[in-house]
């Protein structure tokens, strides 16, 4: 076989099955509930459902305006074609990528640990750690976190194919380069992979029993050149205006160098601690003990440098390099406002792979030195640790399927973060727990972060209470907040769209409760204006359909026909376009 023996293949199948089994309950939960109930996933699916994705549109421009990740949208395109708007399929795709990554790590471990006495046991153990580690749950059970499993999948493919080339199978070289290209077009963390491969070829291969290529410098150029090519394509994809890099650069220039250094070491220290001990698990990590973690991060980097120049520790230093490199973008994010939370568990996903190998190798090295009694005790500890990790992941994954419980847990751990408070209050409003929601929102006004979400939810509460003027005031304050807060520039369009739709809904409620026909028409026209503004912000064509129906309510058939025509041109994906065509025909026949 190309990869390994049949015995290894059976173990790979076992790993695939046990990983799928671990996340099976979360898939069934979503399947029967028929809705996604985890942070931001509903908004993601709504955005995808409002865009007809095509391969051409994905590669010609960025849908987000700040990231260049076309291969993520390719996976969404496949999901869209296969599953429509059914969240079960999107979650299943995430789980499948994770199971494939577990299998890939198993094969990579076998190739990297070929001179280790317990290479098979270590490879199996490492794959189980990677499979069960609860810090990976966020990237798997959260559809919006798919970027990390996908980028890791292609990166692991590139590394495995490269190792096969090192074993004399040169025909895997183009496959490795292709996988690497797909990886960097999935997420920026994959830019660590060509650097990692170059470091292995130029220095670390000697520690693993591989010989250096005769023409390694020329071949490695093919790997490294992917990095500048990526940035050229990124600039083209984002229309020459890279908002993401601009924000990172401006934040770096604006901050004091000592603060940057503190965050640099502190973030590395925090993430290393999370790998070793991931608790407490939290979706929105906004504050850490910078002094403590700065010391840890500094010590880790010193140890890494020491190991790198010690022949006996060469193998371990390679795994340390692999852990540290993908965390680089996450460290940059920690002292910028580019992401909604400065530290996130999903950023650990790629680094979990080498951490798992290094942990398994260290544990089995101790096992090798133990007597028979010690070996039995260590085996029991390994089984208990794996069981504990699996149960933690299972519990965390189930929590990701209960919106109110997830937000309550997140709010309990980050009560001063406004986004968390707003998310929790939103679930309480849906559950008609309005008094509790108002208490949470009032406390949030003194919290950290942009307050637009709080104003929006207070507006929704006022709307439910029938105090429409008060609701409109809150929505308008949210618009002002968005305009005045530079941290919201990335998502400002989406936020404004939602507010204009909320204002339109408010106008419709006013119209329904009005008995004066002139006043009623004025409210309908105001709702039309707000829906028009929402369309300008998002290009969501369904707003055009709703505008057309409102024009029909006030007997302005000419305007209704105009908007129906616009909708039909923009929306050609389901029964609504057919219904719009029939409605247009009916309107035109009466003109």
Residue pairs with C-beta under 8 A, 6 or more apart in sequence:
1 9
2 164
2 169
3 9
3 107
3 164
4 107
4 110
8 106
8 107
8 110
8 120
11 106
11 120
11 124
12 103
12 106
12 107
15 99
15 102
15 103
15 106
15 124
15 127
15 128
15 131
16 99
16 100
16 102
16 103
18 128
18 131
19 95
19 98
19 99
19 102
19 131
20 95
20 96
20 99
22 131
22 132
22 390
22 393
22 394
22 397
23 95
23 98
23 140
23 141
23 397
25 394
25 397
25 398
26 91
26 95
26 141
26 397
26 398
26 400
26 401
27 88
27 91
27 92
27 95
29 398
29 401
30 36
30 37
30 87
30 88
30 91
30 401
31 88
33 401
34 86
34 87
34 88
35 42
35 87
36 42
36 45
36 87
36 90
36 91
36 143
37 400
37 401
37 402
37 403
37 406
38 141
38 142
38 143
38 400
38 401
38 403
38 406
39 142
39 144
39 283
39 406
39 407
39 410
39 423
40 142
40 144
41 87
41 90
41 142
41 143
41 144
43 494
44 143
44 144
45 85
45 87
45 90
45 143
47 63
47 494
48 76
48 80
48 85
49 80
49 85
50 538
50 540
50 541
50 542
51 57
51 63
52 572
52 573
53 73
53 76
53 77
53 80
54 77
55 74
55 77
57 63
58 70
58 73
58 74
58 77
59 70
59 237
60 237
61 237
61 238
61 239
62 68
62 69
62 70
62 237
62 238
63 73
65 238
65 243
65 490
66 238
66 242
66 243
66 244
66 247
66 338
66 490
67 187
67 188
67 244
68 185
68 230
68 233
68 234
68 237
68 238
69 147
69 185
69 186
69 187
70 185
70 237
71 150
71 154
71 182
71 185
71 186
72 146
72 147
72 150
72 186
72 187
75 93
75 146
75 150
76 90
78 93
79 89
79 90
79 93
82 89
83 89
83 90
87 143
90 143
91 141
91 143
93 146
94 139
94 140
94 141
94 142
94 143
94 145
94 146
94 149
95 140
97 146
97 149
97 150
97 152
97 153
98 131
98 136
98 139
98 140
98 149
99 131
100 153
101 130
101 149
101 152
101 153
101 156
101 353
102 127
102 130
102 131
103 127
104 153
104 156
104 157
104 160
105 126
105 127
105 130
105 156
105 353
105 356
105 357
106 123
106 124
106 126
106 127
107 123
107 160
108 156
108 159
108 160
108 163
108 353
108 357
109 119
109 122
109 123
109 126
109 127
109 357
109 360
110 119
110 120
110 123
111 160
111 163
111 164
111 167
112 163
112 208
112 315
112 357
113 119
113 122
113 123
113 357
113 361
114 208
114 209
115 208
115 209
116 122
116 361
116 364
117 368
118 364
118 367
118 368
121 364
122 357
122 360
122 361
122 364
123 357
123 360
125 360
125 363
125 364
125 382
126 356
126 357
126 359
126 360
126 361
127 356
128 386
129 352
129 355
129 356
129 359
129 360
129 386
129 389
130 136
130 352
130 353
130 356
132 386
132 389
132 390
132 392
132 393
133 278
133 352
133 356
133 389
133 393
134 278
134 279
134 281
134 389
134 392
134 393
134 396
135 274
135 275
135 278
135 281
135 345
135 348
135 349
135 352
136 345
136 348
136 349
136 352
136 393
137 281
137 345
137 393
137 396
137 397
137 400
138 145
138 281
138 283
138 344
138 345
138 346
138 400
139 145
139 146
139 148
139 149
139 345
139 346
139 349
140 149
140 397
141 396
141 397
141 400
141 401
142 346
142 400
145 346
147 186
147 187
148 187
148 189
148 346
148 347
148 349
148 350
149 349
150 186
150 187
151 183
151 184
151 186
151 187
151 189
151 190
151 350
152 349
152 350
152 353
153 183
154 179
154 180
154 182
154 183
154 186
154 190
155 179
155 180
155 183
155 190
155 192
155 193
155 350
156 353
157 175
157 176
157 179
157 182
157 183
158 176
158 177
158 179
158 180
158 183
158 193
158 197
159 176
159 193
159 196
159 197
161 172
161 173
161 175
161 176
161 179
162 172
162 173
162 176
162 197
162 200
163 210
164 172
165 172
165 173
165 176
166 205
166 210
166 211
173 219
176 197
176 223
177 222
177 223
177 226
180 190
180 193
180 194
180 197
180 223
180 226
181 226
183 190
183 193
184 190
184 191
184 193
184 194
184 226
184 227
184 230
185 230
185 233
188 329
189 326
189 328
189 329
189 330
189 347
189 350
190 326
190 350
191 227
191 230
191 329
192 325
192 326
192 328
192 350
194 223
194 224
194 226
194 227
195 224
195 227
195 325
196 321
196 322
196 325
197 220
197 223
198 220
198 223
198 224
199 318
199 321
200 208
200 318
201 212
201 213
201 216
201 219
201 220
202 212
202 216
202 220
204 314
204 315
204 317
204 318
204 321
205 211
205 212
206 212
206 314
207 311
207 314
207 315
207 318
208 315
208 318
213 219
234 242
235 242
238 244
243 489
243 490
244 338
247 336
247 337
247 338
247 489
247 490
248 332
248 333
248 336
248 338
251 335
251 336
251 337
251 338
252 260
252 335
252 336
255 335
259 335
260 335
262 290
262 291
262 294
263 290
263 331
263 334
263 335
264 297
264 331
264 335
265 293
265 294
265 295
265 297
265 298
265 301
266 288
266 290
266 291
266 293
266 294
266 297
266 334
267 293
267 297
267 327
267 330
267 331
267 334
267 335
267 343
268 293
268 296
268 297
268 300
268 301
268 324
268 327
268 331
269 292
269 293
269 294
269 295
269 296
269 297
269 298
269 299
269 300
270 288
270 293
270 296
270 297
270 343
271 327
271 330
271 331
271 343
271 347
271 348
271 351
272 296
272 297
272 300
272 323
273 293
273 296
274 345
274 348
275 323
275 348
275 351
275 352
275 355
278 345
278 348
278 392
279 392
280 413
281 345
281 392
281 396
282 345
282 409
282 410
282 413
282 414
283 341
283 344
283 345
283 406
283 410
283 420
284 340
284 341
284 410
284 413
284 414
284 417
284 419
284 420
285 341
285 342
285 343
285 344
285 345
285 414
286 341
286 342
286 343
286 414
286 416
286 417
286 448
286 449
287 414
288 343
300 324
301 324
303 320
304 317
304 320
304 321
304 324
306 313
307 313
307 314
307 316
307 317
307 320
308 314
308 317
308 320
308 321
310 317
315 361
316 358
316 361
319 354
319 355
319 357
319 358
319 361
320 354
320 358
322 351
322 353
322 354
323 351
323 354
323 355
323 358
324 351
326 350
326 351
327 347
327 348
327 351
329 347
330 343
330 344
330 347
330 348
333 339
333 342
333 347
334 342
334 343
335 342
336 342
337 486
337 487
338 490
340 419
341 417
341 419
363 378
363 382
366 378
367 375
367 378
367 379
370 377
370 378
399 405
399 406
399 409
400 406
403 427
403 430
404 427
404 428
404 431
407 420
407 423
407 424
407 426
407 427
408 424
408 427
410 420
410 423
410 424
411 420
411 421
411 423
411 424
411 440
414 420
415 421
415 443
415 447
416 447
416 448
417 447
417 448
417 449
418 444
418 447
418 448
418 449
418 450
418 451
418 453
418 454
419 449
419 450
419 453
421 440
421 441
421 443
421 444
421 447
421 454
422 441
422 444
422 453
422 454
422 456
422 457
423 453
424 440
425 437
425 438
425 440
425 441
425 444
425 454
425 457
426 437
426 457
428 434
428 436
428 437
428 440
429 437
429 457
429 460
429 461
429 464
434 461
434 464
437 457
437 461
438 458
438 461
441 454
441 457
441 458
441 461
444 451
444 454
445 451
445 454
449 487
450 481
450 482
450 485
450 487
450 488
451 481
452 478
452 479
452 481
452 482
452 485
452 488
452 495
452 499
453 478
455 474
455 475
455 477
455 478
455 481
456 474
456 475
456 478
456 498
456 499
456 502
458 474
459 471
459 472
459 473
459 474
459 475
459 478
459 502
459 506
460 471
460 502
461 471
462 468
462 470
462 471
462 474
463 471
463 502
463 505
463 506
463 509
468 506
468 509
468 510
471 506
472 503
472 506
475 499
475 502
475 503
475 506
478 495
478 499
479 496
479 499
481 488
482 488
482 492
482 495
482 496
482 499
483 492
488 495
493 537
493 538
494 537
494 538
496 533
496 534
496 537
497 534
497 537
497 538
497 540
498 534
500 530
500 531
500 533
500 534
500 537
501 530
501 531
501 534
501 543
503 527
503 530
504 527
504 528
504 530
504 531
504 534
504 546
505 527
507 523
507 524
507 526
507 527
507 530
508 523
508 524
508 527
510 523
511 520
511 523
511 524
511 527
514 520
514 523
521 554
524 550
524 553
524 554
525 554
527 550
528 547
528 550
528 551
531 543
531 546
531 547
531 550
532 543
532 547
534 540
534 543
535 541
535 543
535 544
535 547
539 570
541 566
541 567
541 570
541 571
542 567
542 571
542 576
544 563
544 564
544 566
544 567
544 570
544 571
545 563
545 564
545 567
545 571
545 576
545 580
547 563
548 559
548 560
548 561
548 563
548 564
548 567
548 580
548 583
549 560
551 557
551 559
551 560
551 563
552 560
552 587
557 587
557 590
557 591
558 591
560 587
561 584
561 587
561 588
561 591
564 580
564 583
564 584
564 587
565 584
567 577
567 580
568 577
568 580
568 581
568 584
571 577
571 580
